[in-house]
C-alpha cells in the first residue's frame, strides 16, 4: 500500500512537471512575434538589426523630412539627435503625427530604411513615450517641459 502511494505521488509530480514545461513553451511560442524590442536611431545605425527582425523605432520626426508619395505612402526621417533613420510607411498616419513630434514605429530595417507597419504618435502636448525620452536624454537633446526654462 505504501509503495502504491509513493508511485502515485511520483506520477503526479511527473505530470505536473511536464504540464509546467509545456505551458512555459506555449507562452514562449505565443510571445515570440509579440515581443518587439525598442531601439533608438543611434542604436539602429550603430548595430543594424537583421532585415527579418521586427522591432520598435522611436524618436523625433525630423523637421522638413515628411514626403507624401503615391496613395498612402509616406517617407520621413526619425532622429534622436545622434543619428537619423529614414522611414517609409504605407497607411494612414495618426492625426497628431507631425514634424518635431515624438513617435514610435513598429517594423523592419531593410537596406538602410525602416519599413514601418505601424506608427504611433504622442497623444497630447506633454506626453512622450518613456523609451523615446530615455533615448533623447542619452543624446542630451531632451528637455522636460514640466521642468520649465
Secondary structure, DSSP 8 states (H G I E B T S, - for coil): -HHHHHHHHHHHHHHHHHHHHHHHHHHHHHHTTT--EEEEHHHHHHS---TT--EEEEEEE-TT--EE-STTEEEEEEE-SS-EEEEEEES---TT--TT-EEEEEEEEETTEEEEEEEEE-SSSS---HHHHHHHHHHT----TTT--
